[in-house]
């Protein structure tokens, strides 16, 4: 798809979108009705298809109570509001842990949005896959293949309208080529009797580097005019299911991903060409299904690498940091299925689950001398729940040991329905987590791993890493009224102790380049890691949803956030404050959807958020002009998506307009500025 740059086109699109919104007034909710679990949300397949999303990572922007930051505009790092880390991502029962040097998983996830049947997100600690996810979890439930032989595919392409390209006012000025994508997806499946099936899928995408600050920072390590794209991903996936040859049910999944990108290392201050590869194989199942004690099992192996890569022409301009790191992970889980226990006739049944799980991680780096490159974690867990129409409590317990350091947690949740139209939900949690189990780059750096660093960078690491502790509490009250109105109130608090957080202060170093006057620059890191950060975070939210008239749905949500640091010694307060000051204090969204059956829908989302503050980038912002910002201003964003089914429902076309008001949006001080963008997606099923 090709777009032009004139300002008149941008104004016309903005006016047309605004007019359409006023005429249609509301398109709608992607949240399932009746969900009352605190700090949780479920997105079903149909609302996902109508929301105008193009990638799995877009889900976090659609979910309530999540924040995403991105240094390149394409690979977001999500986090639940009030939580310090990234969530655990599960796809069809398989966990996707952080990659080498703590790189985000979403960039190499071998799952396309068209494969997702439902997404379940938790912003509180959760027991999942035999482990505790302290920062929440995202579960992707994939669609089972249809009976017989089937095939499907998808294509999407985006373009940022009105962007003049990186060479404006220079002799190399060219037309706008700020393409987002293209992205391709294809899948073939065969499903036979008794649940046996085979699936083969492949997705590929390509993004481009046209943002001026990114090009200025990378001028000294690659040819920015003809170098590699900002992102290039190829990810095949094979899945086999058996329900007839062996007792029980079993599933084998093999996937591979190769990503060529320009990651920005915190210890370096600018992007460098790198190639990530990940190959994994997992088998899981249930055996046997017809006995008193059914057993569930899961065994997986993953090999991941992160290596420096030359430019397209093989040129390595000094100083080019060279790195070569690999990680092997072996994971296992064995547990019981859901057991129903009764103490006597007429007693309320208690459902029980229990099991063991473990992970072994081995890190390798060329030219490094690691004293302890291995991380071994062993766990034992159990969960109790009491199903019923009224009070439904659940208790989960887990104990673990990571390289001799104790960990574990206790999670309690309950839902109570005093009447048919009202529900109350409560969730409490305590988690103690050894730092080595998080897989962060700071732990491996302390072991001697050669992470790329700038010559003038200063990185101070602690002598040892303490296990962190957190206490969480969430409550939700919801009530339905006649006429389709539903109101929800929610609030939560978190208390953190012994957190390991960086206190960073980035300086600015000019990069003289003949291509980009005035000169750009890169960051000069000054990072001090603190292990005693402590404090609390708080949030409160209100939501109203209704459907009136039939086919026209509305949702209005508002959230307020606050935090408080309690340990002021040795920079711990600054580290805690840096992490949570960047969360907007106020956030609100109005969502509306107009649906005509299942064949046509229009959805719009109007999002408002207050300013974000990033104290670590104050020095760089003061010295670097427009290259960096330590305060991201408040903004108002409008998105519009139109979906239409064609050709007897074999084809679905979707047009999405993001940031229809053309506001200059930024999600990270060193990231690109995003304006109005147009996306076209086509999905086919046969």
N, C-alpha and C positions, 0 to 999 in steps of 0.2 A: 504494500500500500504506500502511496506517495502523497505527501502533503506539501503545501507551499508555505512561504514565510510571511506574506504580507499581513500587516496588522488588521486589515479589513476582514480577512478570513477568521482571525482569532476572535474579533468582536462579533462577527456573524454567528460563529459557533457558540459563543457564550450567550448571546441573546436568544438563539434558538433553543439551547438547553434550558435556560431559565424560563422561557415561555412554555416549553413542554412541561416543566415541573409545575408551573402555576396552573396549567390546564388539567393535569392529571392529579395534582396535589399529592397524594402519598402512594409510593410503592413500598415494601415491607420488611417484615422480620425474617431473619434467618435463624432465630432461636426457637427451639421446640417449645410449645406450650406445655405448661404443667411441670416444668423442671424446677424443683425446689431445693436441690442440694446446694448448700452455701459454696461460694467461690467456684462454681462449676457451670458449664454451658455445653449444650449439645447442638450441633448444626446438622440438619438432615440433608439428604441428597438433592431434593428439588430446590430448596432455598439456596444451596450452594451454586447450582446451575444458573440461577437467576441473578446472582450477586455481581456478575461481571468480573470474576476473578480469572486469572490466567495461570497462576502457579500456586503450589501448595503453600509457599511462604506467605502468600496473600491472606491466608486464613487468619493469621495473628492480627492483621489490621482490622479484619471483620469482627473478631471476637471482642467481647467487652472485657475491660480490665487488663489489657495487655499493652505493652509498649514495645516498639521496634526501632532500632537504630541501624544505620547502614553507612559504611564508609565509601561504598561505590554506587549505591542506589539500587543494587540488584540482590545482594546477599544480606538479608536482615539478620540481626541478632535479637531474638525476642526475649522478653522477661515479663513475668507477672508483676503487676503494680504492687510495690512494697516488698518484692523479693529481690535478692542481690544477684542471682545467677540465672542460667538458662534452663528451660524445662527439658525433661526427658521426652524424646520423640519416639512413639511406637507406631509401626506400620504393619498391620495385619499380624499382631502378636510378636513382632520382632523389634527389640529395642535398638535404636541408633544412637550410640553414645557420641560424645565429642570426638573430633578427629585429632590428628597430630597437632601438638602445641595448642590444644584447646580450640582449634578451628571449628566454626559452627557446622552442624550436620546438615542443615537445610540445603546448603549449596550443592551437595552431592547426593541428595535423597533420590533414589531411583523409582519414585512414584509420581505419576502424573495426576493432576486434579481430576481428570475424567474417571480415574479408577476408584476414587473415594466415594464410598456410600454414605458415610457419616463421620463426623469429627467430634470427639469428646475432649474437652479441655478442663483441667483443674488448676486453679491458681493457688491451691494449698498443697502441703505435703501429701503424698499419696503412695500407697503400696501397690506397685505394678511390676509384673514380670519377676516376682520374687525379690524385689529390692525397694528401697524407699527413694522416691523422687522428691528431694527436699524443696526444690523450687517449682514444683508442679509438673504436669505432664500433658502431652497432647497425644491422644490415641486416634489413629486413622484406621477406620474399618473399611476394608476394600470390598468392592462388589464381587460376588461369586460369578464365575462365567455362566452364561446362559446355556441351556441344553443344546447339544449338537455342536456343529462347527460355526464359529462366529468370528467376526473381525470388526475392528473399529479403529478410528484414527482421529487426530485433532491437529489443527494448525492455528497459530496465533502470531500476530505481528503488531507492534506498536510504534508510534512516532510522536516525538515531542514537538508540538506545533509552536511556531514562532521563535524557536531557538535559532539564532543566526550561525551556529557552528562555532568552533574554537578559533577561527582565523579571521574574524571580522576586524576591520581597520588595519589589516596587514596585507602585504602583497600576495599572500597565499589564500586569500578569502575564497571560500567555496560555498556551494549550496548546502543547506541543512541536511546532514546525514545522521542525525541523532536517532537512529533506529533502536527500538527496544525489541529484541528478538532478532530473527524469527525463532519460533519454538515448534518442534515437530514431535508427534507422538503416534505410535502405531502398536497395535496389539492383535494377536491371533490366539484363539482358544478353542479347545475341544473338550467337551464334557460328555462323559458316558454315564452308564447306569451306576447306582450305588455310590455316587459321590466322587468317582474317579474323574480327574480332569488334568489338563496340561495348558499352561499359559506362557506365552512368549511376548514380551513387550520391549519397546525401545523408545527412548526419548532423547532429543538433541536440542540444544538451544545455543544461541550466540548473541552476545551483547557487545556494544562498542564503546570506546573511550572518546567522548567529545567534550567532557567537562574540563574547563580551562585549568582550575587548580590541580586536578589530578595529572593532567598532561605536563604542567610545569614541574611538579614534584618528580615525575618519572623521566624527565628529559635527560638526566645524567646516567640512566641505566638502560635505556632502550630508545630506538628510533620511534618517536611518538607519531610520526606521520605514516609510517608503514609497518609499525610493530604489530604484535598480536592483539586480539580484541580483549576487552576488559574481562569477559567471561566466555568460555566455550566449553560446553558440557556434552558428553556422550555417555548414556547410562542404559545398558540392556539389563533385563531381568527375566528369569525363568522360574516358574513355580509349578510343582507337580503335587497332586493330591491323590491319595490312595485310600479307598474305603472297602476294598474287596479282597486284595491279594493277601494282606496281613491282618491279624486280629487288631481291632481298634481302628482308629483313624490317624493318618500320618500326612505330613506335608513337608516337602523339600523345597527350599528357596535358594537360588543362587543369583547374585547380582554383582554388577561391576560398574564403576563410575570413574571417569577420568575428567578432570577439570583443569583447564588452563586459565589462570587468572592473575590479577595483580593485587595480592593481599598487602595491607599496610600493617607492619609489625609495630607494636607499641614501643619496643626498644630501639627501633630504627628511625622512625619519623617520616618515612615515605614508602611508596609501593615498589615492589620488585616483582619481576616475572617469576612465577612459580607454577609447578604442576603438581596437582594432587591426584593420587590414584587410590581407590579402595575396592577390594575384592572380598566378598563375604559369602559364606554358605551356612545355612541353618536348617535343622530338621526339628520338628516339633510334632506332638500328637497326643493322643489319649489312648491308654491301654490298661485293661480291657474296658469296653463300654458297658458290659452287661453283668458286672460283678459288684459285690458290696463295696469294695474299696477301689474305685477307679483311680488310675494314676495319670497325671499329666507330666510331660517331659519337654525339655527344650535344650538343644545343644547347638552352639554356633561358634564360628571361627571367622575372624576378620584380620586382614592384612592391609595396612594403610601406609602410604608414603607421602612425604612432602619434600620436594626437591626444587632447588633453584633451576630456572630454565632460561636459556638464552633468548634473544629476540629472534624474529623470523629469519634474519640474515646471519645469526650466530655471533653477532658482535657483543662483546662484553666490555663496556666502558668502565674504567676504574672511577670510583671504588665500587665494584660490584660484589655484594656479599654472597658467598657461596655456602649453601647448606644442603644437607642430605640426611633426612631423618626418617625412620620407619618405626611402626608400632604394630605389634601382634597382640590380639586379644582373643582369649578363649573364655566362653561363658557357658554355664550349665545351670539347669534348674530341674528339680524333681519334686513334685508335690501331689497331694491328693486332690481329687475333684471335690465338688460340693457334697458334703456329707450331712444328712439330716438326722439329728439325735433327739430322742424323746426320753424323758425320765419315767413316763407312765402314760396310760391312756388319757386322752383329752388334754395333755399338757401342750404348751406352745413349743413347736419344734425349734431347735437351734441349729443353724447351718454352720459347719466348721470346715475350714481349709487350713492346711499346714504343709510345710515343705522346706527344702534346703536349696540354696543357690550359691554360686560363686563366680568370681572373675579373676583371670590371670592376665596381666598386661606386661609386656616386655618391650622396652624402648631401646632403639639402637640409633647411633649417630656416627657417621664417618668421621674419624679423627678425634672422637671424644673418649674420655676415660670416666665412665660412670661407676661410682662406687656401689650404688644400689639401683640398677635400672629396672628392677622388677617390682610390680605391685600386685599383691595377692589379697583378695577379699573373700571371706567366707561368711555366709549368713544362714540364719534359721528364722523362720517366720510362722505365724499363725494368725488366723482371722476368724472372728465369731460374728454372726449376724442373726437377728430375729426378724423374719419376714412377718408381715401382717398388715391389715388395713389401717391400724391406728399408729401406735408408736413402733418405729423400726430402728432400733439401735444397732451399731456395728462397732466392733473393737478389733484393732489390728496391732500386733506386737512383732518387733523384729530386733534381733541382736546380731552384731557383725564384728569382725575383726579384720583390720587392714594393716598389714605389716607390723603386727603387734599392738596396734592402737585400737581401743575399744570404740564401738559405735552402736547405734541402734535408735529405736524410736517407738513411740506409742501414739496411735491415732484413734480418736473416738469421734463418731458421727451419729446423729440421730435425726429422724424426721418424724414429725407428729402432725396428724391431720385431725384437729378437733371437730371439724365438720367437712362436708364434701367440697366446699368452695374455698377453704382456708388451709394453709400448710405453714409449718414452722420448721426450719432446719438449723441444726447446730453442728459445728465441726471444730474439734480441738486437736492440737498436735504438739508433740515434742520430738525433736530430732537432734541427735548428736552424730556429727559426721566427721571422720578423719579427713584431713585436707588432701592426703595422697589419693583418696578415692575419687576426687573431683576431676583429675586429669588435666589440671591447669598447667599452663606453660611455666609458671613460677616454680612449681615443684620440680619439674624436670631441669629447669635452669639451675636450681640449687644443687642438683646432682651432678652438674658438669656438662649438661647438654649445650652445645654451641648455638645459641639463638642469635640471629642476625642483630647486630648492634651498631649504632653510629659511633665513630671514634670519640666524639665529644659527649656521648650519652653517659649519664650516671644512673646506675640501677643498683639499689641497696636491698639485699635480701636478708631475711632473718636467719638466725642460726638454726632454728627448727620451726616447724609449723604445728600449731595447736589444733586440736579438734574443735570445730565450731558447734555452738548450740543455738537452737531457736525454739521459741514457743509461739504457736499460732492459735488464733481464735477467729471464727467466722460465724455469723448468724444471718439468716434470711427469713423474712416474713412475706408471704404472698397471699393474695385473696382475689377471687374472681367475682364479678358482679353480673347481673343480668344485662343483656345487650352486648356481650362480648368484651367488656372492659376487664382488664387485669392489672393490679397494682402490686409492686414488689419493693420492699425496703431491705437493704443489705448493708452490713458493716463488718469491719474486721480490724484486727491488731496483730502485730508481730513484734516479738522481742528477740534481739540477737545478742549473743555473747561470743567473745573470742573469735571474731571474724577476721580473716586475712584479706585486707583490702589495700590497694595501692593509693598512696598520696602522690599524685603526679602534678608536675608543673612544666608545661611544654614551652620552650623558647622558640625563636624563629631564626632561621638561617636563609638568607636570600639565595636564589638560584638564578644566575644570569643566563638568559636564553635569548637568542636573536629572534625567536619566533613569537614570543609573548611579551610585548612591551605593555606596561611596566613589568619588571621581573617578578616571577613568582617566588616561592620559597618552600622549605620543608621544615618539619618540626624537629626540635632538639630536645630529646627526652631527659627528664630529671625525675626519676621514680624511686620512691621509698616505700617498701612493703611493710605494713603494720599488721601484727597478729592479735592485737587487743581491741579492735574496733567493736563498739557495742552501741546499742540504741534501740529505738522503737519506730515503727511505721504504723500509720493509721489510715483507713479509708472509709468512706460512707457513700452509698449510692442509692438512687431512687429511680424506678422505672415504671412507665405506664404503657400498656399495649391495648389496642382495640382493633376491631374489624367492623367498619361501617362506611358505606353500605357493603353488601356482599361482594367479595372480590377485591375490596380496597382495605388494606391493612396499614396500621400506623404503630410506631414505637418511638418513645421519647425517653432518653436516659441521661442522667447527670451524675457525676462523680466528683468528690473532693478528696484531696490527699494531703497528708502532713507527715513529717518525720521529726525525730529528736535524737541527737547523739548524747550519750551519757558518759563516755570515757574521753577525757581531754588530755591524757598523758601521751607525750611523744608522737603527736600528730594523728592519733587514733580518731579524734573528733573530726579533723579535716578529711580524713579518708572516708569516714562514714557520711559526712556531709557532701563530699564530692559525688558519691554514688547515688544519693537520693535527691539532691537538689535538681537534677535534670528531669525528674518526673513532674509533669505539669500539675499545678495545684488544683486547677479546675479543668474539667473535660465534660463535654456534652455532645449528644448526637440525636438527630431526628432521622428516622428511617421510614420510608414509605414504599409500598409496592402495590401496583395495579396488575392483577392477573386475570386473563380471559381464558379460563380453563387451564390446560397444560401446554397450550400451543403458543401463547403470546404473553409477555409480561414486561413491565417497565418498573425499574427499581431506582430509587434515588436515596442518597445518604448525605446529610449536611452535618459536618463535624466541626466543632469549635473547641479550641484548647488554649490555655494560657501559656505564658512564656516559659521556656526552659533555660536553666542556668548551668553552665559547664565551667566551674572555677579553674579546672586544670588547664584550660586554653586561654586564660586571660592574657598572659604575657605574649603568646603567639598572636592573639587578636590585636593587641595594641601595636605590635611591631610589623604585622603582616598585611595591613590594609584590609582588602576585601577577601583575602584568601581564607581567613579563619574568623570564626565568631565564638565568643564565650557566652553570648546570650542569644538564643533563638527566639524571635518575637512570637507573640500570639498570632494565631492565624485561623481562618475560616476556609474550610475545604468542602467542595460540592462534587459528588460523583454521581454519574448517571449511567445506567446499563439497560439496553433493550435486547430482549431475547425472543427469537421466533423459531418455531419448529416447521420444517419443510419436508416435502417428498415423503409423505406418509410416515412422518416422525423418524425417518432414517437420517435426516440432516438437521442440525441445530446451528443457527447463526446468531452471533452476539456482537453488538457494537457497544463499547464502553468508553465513556468520556471521564477521565480522571482529572481532578482539580479544574473543574469547569470554570471557576472564577479566575483562573490563571494567576493565583497567588504564588509568590516565590517561596516554596516550601523546602525545608532542610531538616533532616533527621539526625545530623551529626555535625559538629563544628568544622570538621575537615571533609565532610561529604559534599556531594553535588547539590546544586539548587534545581529543584524540579518544578516545571511549569505545566500548563495544559498538555495532556497527552491523550491520544486516540488509540484504541486497541480494537482490532478485528479478530474474532475467533470463529473457527468453523469446526464442528465436531460431527463425525459420521459413524453410524452403527449399522452393521449388516448381520 
